[in-house]
Amino acid sequence: MAAQREGTPCWADAMFNDVEGAKDFYGDVLGWTFGEAPPEFGNYTQAYADGRAVAAVVPPMPGQEGPSQWCLYLAVRDAAATAVRVRDNGGEVLVEPMRVGDFGTMCLAREPGGTLFGLWQAGTHEGFGATGVPGAYCWAEICTRQPEKTDVFFPAVFSYGSRQLEDEAVDFRLYELGREAVLGRMGMTEDFPPEVPSYMNVYFAVESCDEAAARATERGGTLHFGPITTPFGRFAALSDPQGASFSVIDVTPPEGGTPGAADAPDD
């Protein structure tokens, strides 16, 4: 696999106080199977869709238990250098660049608008084994309460271009590499409960949005929005029983495409 461009989403994981519960939930909702949990790597457990690595779940370190949330990792060539740019542009480095065996180097950070994200400098683990297929990562949106800060930070750190969608009902921008949209940015409105902080909304592809949403609620998840058909596919916004927000999307309807594929005017 060729090296991914700087700033390309390349991996996702989440920390769960109840890892077995998370495995049961996502195994049922997304059809995931799971690999071994090596203790030398903190019982970090990869999830697979049709035999290909698509995400991971991990228990917290002792004393670090807390709310669960999905973290999206962005590909970088030099995690240490990118961490410097994160700080220089008003972000916060939460976990300094750390080598993970020969798999690669990771770093956790928070942008000025409050969203957690990761950096991944690939070694033998280059990231997603598949994207856009059932059970795999498909898209992500930064949901932020301070979009003006977020819109300055990400293009400065990752050299993204950005385009605002013309829609009076929603404040939404696309972050692009060249003309390829790689991330969305959603301005959070009063429709979001005030206790919900900025977060990364990770989308996973499914064969049927309605069936996946029904399975999620049957297994103790919460449906926040949808299912609804959009130009990008039929999707629903959910949270799992441990509070981690995510979305499911079926991109197969004839009127659909992949999220971010719709054109938008240049700045």
N, C-alpha and C positions, 0 to 999 in steps of 0.2 A: 504493500500500500504506500502510495506517495505521501510525503509529509503534508499534513493539513495546513491550510492557510491560517496565519495568526488571527485569532478571534473567532474561529469556527467552533460552534458547539461540538464537543467530542465525547462527553461522558456525563452521566448523572448518577448520583447516589443519595441515600437518605439514612439518617441515624434514627434508630427506633429503640425505645426502652424495651419493647416486646418484639424481638426480631422474629420469633416463631409466629406470632400473630400477624406480623407484616407479611411474612412469606405465605401464610394461609390466605390472607386477603388478596394480595396481588397475584398469587397463583390462580385463584379463582376468577378474578376480574380480568386479568390480562393474559392468563394462560402461561405464566412464567414457570419454569423449573429452576432449580438452584444447585450451585456447585458446592464444593467443600468450603468449610469455614476455617482457614488456617489460623491457629492461635498466634503464630509468630507475626501475623499481620492484623491483629486485633479482631479476629473472626470476621473479617471482611468477606462478604458472601456475594458472589456474582449471580445475577439473574440471567436466564437464557430464554429466548424466543426461537423456537424451531432450531435449537442447538447453537444459536449465535448469541454472544454476550451483548446485552442491551442496557444493563444498569447494575446496581449493587445495593445491598442493605447491610447495615453494620450496627452493632450495639455501641452505646456510649462508653467512654472510658469511665471507670469508677469515680463518682463525684461530679460527673458532667452530664447527668441525666437532665433532660429538658424537653421542650416542645419539638416534635418532629417536623422536618421540612425537607423538601427536595432541593438539592444543590446541583446546578448545571456548571460543568467545567468547560472552559474555553481553551482551545489549543494555543500554546505559545512555544516559541523556539528557546527562550531563556527565561525561566520562571523568576530567577533572582532579578533580572533587569526589568521584567514586567512589574514585579512587586514594587520596585522603586517608582515606576510610572504611576502605579496605583496611589502611592503616598503623595507623590508630587502633584497629583490632580485631585486631592482632597478625599481619597478613599482611605480605608483602614485595612491593614493586613492583620488578620485574626490568627492565622497559622503560617509561620514563616515557611518559605520553600523547604520542602523535606523530601529527601530521596526515599523511594519505596522499593527496596530491593533493586532489581534490574528492570522493574516495570516502568519506572519514570519518576518524575518529580512533581509533587503536588503543592498547592498553596491555597489557602482560603482567605477571602477578602470580602469587604462590604463597601459598596459604592456609596457616595454621599447622600443618595436618596434612600438608603437603608436596606438595599437588597443584597443578600448573601449570594456569592458566586465563587467558583473555583478556577484555578489555573492548572493546566496539565501540560507538562513538558514530557512528551512521550519517550519511553525507552522501548522495551519489548511489547508493552501494552499500548497500542495506538488509539484505543478508544472503542466506540461503538462497532460491534461486528455487523450490525445491520441498522438501517434507519428507514422509516416510512412504511414498514411492513407490520402486520398485526403483532402487537406486543412490544414494538420497538419505539424509540424516540422519534417524534415527527416534527416538533416545533416547540418554541418557548417564547414567552412574553415576560418582560420585566414589568411587574405591576407596582407602580411607585406613587407615593403621595407627594413627591417633590420632583416632578418631571423636568423642571428647568435645570436642576442639578444633574440628573441622570443624563440628560441630552448633551451636556457639556463633557461629562466624565467619559463615557464609553467611546465616543469618537476620538477623544484625546489619547486614551490608553491603547486602543486597538485600531486606530486609523479607519474607523467605519465612516462611510458616507451615510447620510440619513435623509429620509423623505417623510413628510407629514401626509397622512391620508386626509383627503377632503371629506370630512363627515362631521356635521355640526353636533351629532349626538354623542360622539366619542372623541377623546384626545388620544390619537394613536399614531405612532411613528414606526417606520421600518429602519433598522440598521443594516447596512449593506456592505459587502465586500465586492468591489466592482459594481456590477448591476444585479448581483445575487443577494436577495434578502436572507439574512441569517438569524435575526432576532427581531422581535417586536417590542415596543415600549408602550404600555397602557397607563394613562394617567388615572389614578384611582379617584373616584367621585364619592359623593355622599351615599351612593348605593352600597358601598363597602362599609360594613360595620366599623365603628371608630376603633375598636380594639384590634382590628386586623392590621398588622404592620405591612410594609412593603415586602414583596416576595417574588420569587421566580416561579411562574406558572408553566410547568413542563407538560407538554402534550404527548400522549402515547397513542399510537394508531391502533384501531380495533376494527374488526369486521362489521360489527353492528354497534353503533353508539347507544341505541336504546337498550339493547341487551346488556351491554357492559355497565351502563348506569343502573339498571335494575339489579344486576348482581352486586354492584357496589353497595347499594342501599340495603339490600337483603343481608349483606355481611357486616352491617353496622356503619357504613360510610354515610356521608351527608351530601345530598344533591343541592348545589347552590344556584345553578343556572342551567337551563336547557332540559332535555335535548332540543336543539334548534338547528335548522338547516341554514347554512350561510354559503356565500360564493366559494368558500374554502373547503366545505364539507360539513357534515352534521356532527356537532360536538356538544359536550356537556362538561360543566365545571363541578368538581367534586372535592371532598376531602376524605381521607381514610379514617378509620376508627381512632387513630392516634393523632389526628389533627393535621397531617401533611396534605396540603392542597395540590391538586393535579387536575389535568383535563384528559378526556378521551375524545378521539375524533375518527370518524370514518370518512376517508377522502375518496371513496369510490363512486359516489353519486355522479351521474352524467354532468350535472351543473357544477361539480366541485373541481377543485385543484388542490394544490398543497398550500398550507398557510403561507402568506407572504408572496404568493405568486401574482396577486392582483397588482396592476400598475398603479402608481401614484405620481403626482406631479413633483418635479424637482423643486428644491428650495429656491 
